[in-house]
Amino acid sequence: MKDTHQAQPFIQVNDLHHVYLRGTPLEVTALKGVTLEIYEGESIGIIGRTGAGKSTIVQHFNGLLRARQPGKVILEGQDMSDPSVKVKAIRQKVGLVFQHPEQQLFERLVGDDIAFGPKRLGLSREERRERVRWAMEMVGLDFERFKDRFTFSLSGGEMRKAAIAGVLALQPKVLILDESTTGVDPRGRKDLLARILELHRHHGMTLIFVSPNMEEVASMVDRVYVIDDGRTAMSGTTREIFDRPDDLRQYGLGVPQVTTIAHQLREHSLPITRTPLTVAEAAEDVWKILNS
């Protein structure tokens, strides 16, 4: 985990509000005062029930939405409400993959779609090719096999990998996954998440992970923000958050199944001292107890 005492936040959100269609009969208040900090190199989870405001928050991080209402979003020292901030440069640093990333595909061929961002950066043909090759390898798409495939001949899981590769080809500092693996088959999702975690751990990419799957959140992130009704309701390390199941239930959320079992065993006097987040951790804890 990043030592947050040694650096300024890469992304800082202070009392952020957002209203859609303000002043119209369709006005909807999405954010009512969100505050959070994300440091370079961290892996952060943002969780909350449907409609809590999670997607609205992350869309402020790459300039899709601008903080023109009460509150501030500061990204790498830049106030995102400043009209002089160059959104194109921000989007090279902060890559956002949506809930249905296949909708981000628009080029006829897979390789051309992934190369679109690097081409707009003005990179040479050879540089673009290497970016595309690297990005495809990172998500598990074989370059030679897939680069000339028709985009919409891909399976759903392959489309999602191609969309993520298109974002990675920009080599952003921050990768935001906004429920981007929902609907992918379990084996494909497990492989994709393992590859993304590899990017975070071994390439230093900051990861912001929005997911309704608590098992995935537990295995992917170091810290968690709980969003409820447009506000920051809870924050802490992943273990601290999932050690408060009663509080999470108040916000319509659960904890990983293995964590639930551990809490139940603890209630029956089994001396489990930490809150396990994964099956591997739970097995380790139980083994220690049985051999003590």
KANOR-V739069 format. One record per backbone hydrogen bond with DSSP energy under -0.5 kcal/mol. CO is the residue of the C=O (numbers start at 1). NH is the residue of the N-H. E is the energy in kcal/mol with one decimal. If there is no record, write none. Layout:
BEGIN
co: [CO;CO]
nh: [NH;NH]
e: [E;E]
END
This chain:
BEGIN
co: [2;3;10;11;12;12;13;13;14;16;16;18;18;19;20;21;24;28;28;31;33;34;36;38;38;39;42;43;43;44;45;46;47;49;52;53;54;55;56;57;58;58;59;59;66;70;72;73;73;74;74;75;78;78;79;82;85;86;87;88;89;90;90;93;93;93;95;96;97;98;100;101;102;108;109;110;111;112;113;115;116;117;118;119;124;125;126;127;128;129;130;131;132;133;134;135;136;136;137;140;142;143;146;147;149;150;151;155;156;157;158;159;160;161;162;163;164;165;167;168;173;174;175;175;176;176;177;177;179;181;185;186;187;188;189;190;191;192;193;194;195;196;197;198;198;199;199;200;206;207;207;208;208;209;209;210;212;213;214;215;216;217;217;222;223;224;225;225;226;226;228;230;231;231;234;236;237;238;239;241;244;245;246;247;248;248;249;251;256;256;257;258;259;260;261;262;263;264;265;266;269;270;271;274;278;279;280;281;282;283;284;285;286;287;289]
nh: [4;6;76;38;14;74;15;36;72;33;34;30;31;22;28;24;27;20;30;18;232;16;13;10;11;42;207;222;223;209;225;211;227;52;230;57;58;59;60;60;61;62;64;65;68;17;14;75;80;12;76;78;75;80;82;85;87;90;91;92;93;93;94;95;173;174;176;98;178;101;103;104;105;151;113;114;115;116;116;119;120;121;123;122;128;129;130;131;132;133;134;135;136;137;138;139;140;141;140;142;146;147;149;111;110;153;154;159;160;161;162;163;164;165;166;167;168;169;170;171;206;95;177;208;97;178;179;210;182;184;189;190;191;192;193;194;195;196;197;198;199;200;201;202;203;203;205;204;175;44;209;177;210;46;211;179;214;217;218;219;220;220;221;238;45;236;47;227;233;234;231;32;228;233;226;224;241;242;243;244;248;249;250;251;251;253;252;49;259;260;261;262;263;264;265;266;267;268;270;269;271;272;273;276;282;283;284;285;286;287;288;289;290;291;292]
e: [-1.1;-1.8;-3.4;-2.7;-0.5;-3.1;-0.5;-1.8;-2.1;-1.9;-2.0;-2.2;-1.9;-0.6;-2.1;-1.7;-1.7;-2.9;-0.7;-1.8;-0.8;-2.8;-3.1;-1.8;-2.4;-2.1;-2.5;-2.9;-1.5;-3.5;-2.7;-0.7;-3.1;-1.9;-1.9;-1.9;-2.1;-1.8;-0.5;-1.6;-1.0;-0.6;-1.0;-2.2;-1.9;-2.3;-2.5;-0.6;-2.9;-2.8;-0.6;-2.0;-2.8;-0.7;-2.1;-1.9;-0.9;-1.7;-2.5;-0.9;-0.9;-0.7;-2.4;-0.6;-1.1;-2.8;-3.3;-0.5;-2.7;-0.7;-2.3;-2.3;-1.3;-2.7;-2.2;-2.3;-1.8;-0.6;-1.0;-2.3;-2.0;-1.3;-1.8;-1.6;-2.8;-2.3;-2.1;-2.3;-2.7;-2.6;-2.6;-2.7;-2.5;-2.2;-2.2;-1.2;-0.8;-3.0;-0.6;-0.6;-2.3;-2.3;-1.7;-2.5;-2.4;-2.0;-1.3;-2.6;-1.8;-2.0;-2.5;-2.4;-2.3;-2.5;-2.0;-1.2;-2.7;-2.1;-1.5;-2.6;-2.5;-3.1;-0.5;-2.6;-2.8;-0.6;-1.2;-3.0;-1.0;-1.8;-2.8;-2.4;-2.1;-2.4;-2.7;-1.9;-1.8;-2.2;-2.6;-1.7;-1.8;-2.0;-2.8;-2.7;-0.5;-1.3;-1.5;-0.7;-2.9;-3.2;-0.5;-2.7;-0.6;-2.2;-0.6;-2.6;-0.8;-2.2;-2.6;-1.5;-1.3;-0.6;-2.0;-2.2;-2.9;-1.6;-2.6;-0.6;-3.0;-1.3;-1.5;-3.2;-2.5;-0.8;-2.7;-3.0;-2.5;-2.3;-0.8;-1.5;-2.1;-2.2;-1.1;-0.7;-1.1;-2.3;-1.8;-0.5;-0.6;-2.1;-2.4;-1.9;-2.3;-2.2;-2.5;-2.3;-2.0;-0.9;-2.4;-1.7;-0.5;-2.7;-0.7;-0.8;-2.2;-2.8;-2.0;-2.4;-2.6;-2.4;-1.9;-1.9;-2.7;-1.4;-1.2]
END
